[in-house]
Amino acid sequence: MNELGSVCVFCGANVGSQPIYEEAAVELGQELGRRRLGLVYGGGSVGLMGALARAAQDAGSSVVGVVPETLAGREIMGEQIGELIVVETMHERKAIMASLAETFVALPGGFGTMDELFEMVTWGQIGIHNKPVGLLNVAGFYDALVAWVDNAVDVEFIRAEYRDLMIVDANPGDLLDRLSRHVPPAGLVQWLGVEDA
């Protein structure tokens, strides 16, 4: 079983229209604390980001937020949670977040969450990292995205062996369990020239 260490979570700076999204963020934060896993996240104190970070910190997790200067005022809103790293660009933000974490999880979110999620999936596909990526599929939020991926595999825009680069689960604890057992897809391991562990 792999040691997750710190988990980088991508999520919205809004709470969404359904209470279950915020509830899932809190549950994930509590689960990180229960397992003594660190949280790396976008640095915000509002929306799902704030709910997640407060819950994780209250449950005993170390929390590191990474935020670009241009978003600091909008996302922090005067309340800093945990350690905060302020960077110049979004590219720098993603690179630092990736370097500080052993795995990635996407909660519900918008364009920014998708940008961060797919950059990490792509980096995994081309061998920049070998870290697991998970989708917390709260109330079916990611069903359409999973269907899109399946279709892209069916029509051969994504290799079938890369389908498993994203691990999908609706339960935070089950998702973390599955991520901790992550083994890279066989085709990816072969392409990178590393042994399957």
For each residue, the residues with C-beta under 8 A, 3 or more apart:
1: 180 181
2: 102 132 180 181 182
3: 102 180
4: 7 35 37 102 103 176 179 180
5: 37 38 101 102
6: 37 38 39 40 62 64 100 101 102
7: 4 32 37 38 39 40 101 102 103 104 105 176 179
8: 40 41 97 98 100 101 103 104 105 120
9: 28 39 40 41 52 104 105 106 107
10: 41 42 104 105 106 107 109 112 113 116 117
11: 25 41 42 47 48 49 52 106 107 108 109 113
12: 15 16 21 47 48 49 107 108 109 110 112 113
13: 42 44 46 47 48 49 74 75 112
14: 46 47 48 110
15: 12 21 22 47 48 51
16: 12 21 22 48 108
17:
18: 21 139
19: 22 23
20: 23 24 138 139
21: 12 15 16 18 24 25 48 107 108 138 139 141
22: 15 16 19 25 26 48 51
23: 19 20 26 27
24: 20 21 27 28 107 108 136 138 172
25: 11 21 22 28 29 48 51 52 55 107
26: 22 23 29 30 51 52 55
27: 23 24 30 31 55 172
28: 9 24 25 31 32 52 55 56 105 107 136 172
29: 25 26 32 33 39 51 52 53 54 55 56 57 58 59 61
30: 26 27 33 34 55 56 58 59
31: 27 28 34 35 172 173 176
32: 7 28 29 35 37 38 39 56 59 61 176
33: 29 30 36 37 55 56 57 58 59 60 61
34: 30 31 59 60
35: 4 31 32 176
36: 33 60 61
37: 4 5 6 7 32 33 61 176
38: 5 6 7 32 61 62 63 64 101
39: 6 7 9 29 32 52 53 56 57 61 62 63 64 82
40: 6 7 8 9 64 65 66 97 100 101
41: 8 9 10 11 44 49 52 53 63 64 65 66 97
42: 10 11 13 49 65 66 67 75 93 97 112
43: 49 65 66 67 72 75 76 84 85 86
44: 13 41 47 49 50 53 65 67 71 75 76 77
45: 49 50 53 54 75 76 77 78 79 80 81
46: 13 14 49 50 75 76 77
47: 11 12 13 14 15 44 50 51
48: 11 12 13 14 15 16 21 22 25 51 52 107 108 109
49: 11 12 13 41 42 43 44 45 46 52 53 75
50: 44 45 46 47 53 54 79 81
51: 15 22 25 26 29 47 48 54 55
52: 9 11 25 26 28 29 39 41 48 49 55 56 107
53: 29 39 41 44 45 49 50 56 57 63 65 81 82
54: 29 45 50 51 57 58 81
55: 25 26 27 28 29 30 33 51 52 58 59
56: 28 29 30 32 33 39 52 53 59 61 63
57: 29 33 39 53 54 60 61 63 81 82
58: 29 30 33 54 55
59: 29 30 32 33 34 55 56
60: 33 34 36 57
61: 29 32 33 36 37 38 39 56 57
62: 6 38 39 82 83
63: 38 39 41 53 56 57 81 82 83
64: 6 38 39 40 41 82 83 84 85 100
65: 40 41 42 43 44 53 80 81 82 83 84 85
66: 40 41 42 43 84 85 87 93 96 97 100
67: 42 43 44 71 72 75 76 84 85 86 87 93
68: 71 72 86 87 88 89 90 92 93
69: 72 86 87 88
70:
71: 44 67 68 74 75
72: 43 67 68 69 75 76 86
73: 76 77
74: 13 71 77
75: 13 42 43 44 45 46 49 67 71 72
76: 43 44 45 46 67 72 73 79 80 84
77: 44 45 46 73 74
78: 45
79: 45 50 76
80: 45 65 76 84
81: 45 50 53 54 57 63 65
82: 39 53 57 62 63 64 65
83: 62 63 64 65
84: 43 64 65 66 67 76 80
85: 43 64 65 66 67 96
86: 43 67 68 69 72
87: 66 67 68 69 92 93 96
88: 68 69 92
89: 68 92 93
90: 68 93 94
91: 94 95
92: 68 87 88 89 95 96
93: 42 66 67 68 87 89 90 96 97
94: 90 91 97 98 116 119 120
95: 91 92 98 99
96: 66 85 87 92 93 99 100
97: 8 40 41 42 66 93 94 100 101 116
98: 8 94 95 101 104 120 123 129 131
99: 95 96
100: 6 8 40 64 66 96 97
101: 5 6 7 8 38 40 97 98 104 131
102: 2 3 4 5 6 7 131
103: 4 7 8 131 132 133 134 179 180 182
104: 7 8 9 10 98 101 117 120 131 132 133 134
105: 7 8 9 10 28 133 134 135 136 175 176 179
106: 9 10 11 109 113 116 117 133 134 135 136 142
107: 9 10 11 12 21 24 25 28 48 52 113 136 138
108: 11 12 16 21 24 48 113 136 138 141 142
109: 10 11 12 48 106 112 113 114
110: 12 14 113 114
111: 114 115
112: 10 12 13 42 109 115 116
113: 10 11 12 106 107 108 109 110 116 117
114: 109 110 111 117 118
115: 111 112 118 119
116: 10 94 97 106 112 113 119 120
117: 10 104 106 113 114 120 121 133 135
118: 114 115 121 122
119: 94 115 116 122 123
120: 8 94 98 104 116 117 123 124 129 131 133
121: 117 118 124 125 133 165 166
122: 118 119 125 126
123: 98 119 120 126 128 129
124: 120 121 127 128 129 130 131 133 165 184 188
125: 121 122 162 165 188
126: 122 123
127: 124 130 188 191 192
128: 123 124
129: 98 120 123 124
130: 124 127 184 192 194
131: 98 101 102 103 104 120 124 182
132: 2 103 104 167 179 182
133: 103 104 105 106 117 120 121 124 165 166 167
134: 103 104 105 106 166 167 168 169 175 176 178 179
135: 105 106 117 142 145 146 166 167 168 169 175
136: 24 28 105 106 107 108 169 170 172 175
137: 140 141 142 143 146 168 169 170
138: 20 21 24 107 108 141 170
139: 18 20 21 170
140: 137 143
141: 21 108 137 138
142: 106 108 135 137 145 146 168
143: 137 140 146 147
144: 147 148
145: 135 142 148 149
146: 135 137 142 143 149 150 166 168
147: 143 144 150 151
148: 144 145 151 152
149: 145 146 152 153 158 163 166
150: 146 147 153 154 163
151: 147 148 154 155
152: 148 149 155 157 158
153: 149 150 156 157 158 159 160 162 163
154: 150 151
155: 151 152
156: 153 159
157: 152 153
158: 149 152 153 162 163
159: 153 156 162 163 187
160: 153 163 187
161: 164 185 186 187 188
162: 125 153 158 159 165 185 187 188
163: 149 150 153 158 159 160 166 185
164: 161 167 185
165: 121 124 125 133 162 185 188
166: 121 133 134 135 146 149 163
167: 132 133 134 135 164 175 178 179 182
168: 134 135 137 142 146
169: 134 135 136 137 174 175 178
170: 136 137 138 139 174
171: 174 175
172: 24 27 28 31 136 175 176
173: 31 176 177
174: 169 170 171 177 178
175: 105 134 135 136 167 169 171 172 178 179
176: 4 7 31 32 35 37 105 134 172 173 179 180
177: 173 174 180 181
178: 134 167 169 174 175 181 182
179: 4 7 103 105 132 134 167 175 176 182
180: 1 2 3 4 103 176 177
181: 1 2 177 178
182: 2 103 131 132 167 178 179
183: 196 197
184: 124 130 188 189 192 194 196
185: 161 162 163 164 165 188 189
186: 161 189 190 196
187: 159 160 161 162 190 191
188: 124 125 127 161 162 165 184 185 191 192
189: 184 185 186 192 194 195 196
190: 186 187 193
191: 127 187 188
192: 127 130 184 188 189
193: 190
194: 130 184 189
195: 189
196: 183 184 186 189
197: 183
